[in-house]
């Protein structure tokens, strides 16, 4: 689906928490399907068609306002793959699998991200809030009714997680993830049902550095999977993750996505000149460590 596939329940709730629809969560607060699994499987194609219609309109509006972007509908998740995921991550609870139907939008500018968020949430963008701050206070905490765009498609944001505002800690990866409740089965049952589907919004410039970040990420994960870690292992894993933050941060900075960071996180996350030099030095040292390992193995 994206440069760095995100585990289904590793999102948490971001600053878009006011956009979350509680009916699509279980008593423990975990996101889940409200339909029986048999019904989820029956309505996959219908959910996919409804999601496609929503994406066509969404991309059309965003492209008209802030430049061309496009979407990709992924294949429906195979049942056996979903079952394995449920067993591995959710103690066998198939209701927790919420990406039987999935898609992504590839954007090329931070303005497109802001437009998507505004259509999905109905709230002012961060830039609009900053521009209007000297005129009036913008209340971003008060829940608002379902935005017009989502009403048009009779859909809900079940959960939203914004890694453009707050990038992943270890890798610095940025994307915007939505879990959407899409209507299904209205005509045949004469009642409203919803299937939860996944929509990821990814930046072309960040996806373009996949070939640079992926080997470092996998190397770090392989090290951390060891039973016994020594100081050298921990250092090597940290430096591999640092390489991910360097390349993801560089791509994000140069394409202007740093403007989407939470103000309180910019000094911590944005790739300043000093941070760039530090991370680049860690990559160089990692290369030296790799060369030394190679000599020892020979």
Buried (B, 14 or more C-beta within 10 A) or exposed (E): BBBBEBEBEEBEBBBBEBBBBEEBBEEEEEBBBBBEBEBBBBBBEBBBBBBBBBBEBBBEBBBEEBEEBEBEBBEBBEBEEBBEBBEEBBEEBBBBBBBBBBBBBBBBBBBBBBBBBBBBBBBBBBEEEEEEEEEEEBEBEEEEEBBEBBEEBBBBBBBBBBBBBBBBEBBBBBBBBBBBBBBBBEEEEEEEBBBBBBBBBBBBBBBEBBEBBBEBBEBBEEBBEEEEBEEEEEBBBBBBBBBBBBBBBBBBBEBEBBBBBBEEEEEEBBBBEEBBEEBBEBBEBBEEBEEEEEEEEE
